[in-house]
Amino acid sequence: MAEGSLITEELRKLIGIPSEPIIFKVEEGAIQRYAQAIGDPNPLYNDIDYAKKSKYGRLMCPPGFTGWPVKGGISVFRLVDTLVKAGAPSRLLDGGVEFEFFEPVGAGDTLIGTTKIIDISERETRMGKTMFTTLETTFLNQNGNVALKSRSTLIQF
């Protein structure tokens, strides 16, 4: 650890360790409620009859929606608690999320998500020394294929 660094050896040891898997079920009603909540009128997300006639043959998820967790996993709150116990600052901001899509996700799918810390860095900001933690969650579908990955950034100061 560099002198005055926020990044402790305990934090470095957390990089690359996968969380317990979380199982997500993707259901028609959940897709429709999510699409309505974000104000997306796309009939692939809202109209079951339309979606059944599409090339997918079923209601599809808006980008970034992975269904509802039904089993296992670690919540973001527990992960942040683990980071703080390892020496990370306790004040937190959401630094955003980006997605990479590999296969369509729709009604009837089951996804298994596993999260790991892929990077921890720090830099001086207007808030003082600030730590940036990048989390990557990989979602496998029921066929064992990667359906999507999300990368989230936590900003701690």
Phi, psi and omega in degrees: 000129177293152181301129180077008181286145174283340187272105181276166175297325178297322177293317179301325181292342180280342182295129175088353181276118182286147175284171170297146179291149174246132178262129180244133173256134180254115184240150182306309183299322179294320178299312181297317180296319179296313180300319178294319181297325180267000177073031180259112183275006183308124182295340175295338181258343190241329189248105184300316181297316178299313183297323179295332180273353181282174178297341180274332179074015182195167176294134183251158180275139168299151180307130178095347178272128184239017182086193182252137178293135180239345182200137169078187171095176180236131179283160177301325180297319178293323178295316178298319177300317178299317179298315181296318178296334179271003175115358180289150175300152186270342178280137191225139171233151175275119181268005177104171181219146174231152183238149172232122186255136181242321180220148178297149177238130182210183182305135179096347179285153170238127180245146174242119182252133176233131183249142173215154173281126180253345179198144171226126178221172178214156173201163179279129177231182177297340179271001185100202178295130186229137181254138179241119180247126178256124178253140175237127175247126177254129180250116174264141176273182184296346177266001181084008179268147175290118179270318178197163173231143173238143177235120182246147177244129173257133178249119182237136182215000000 
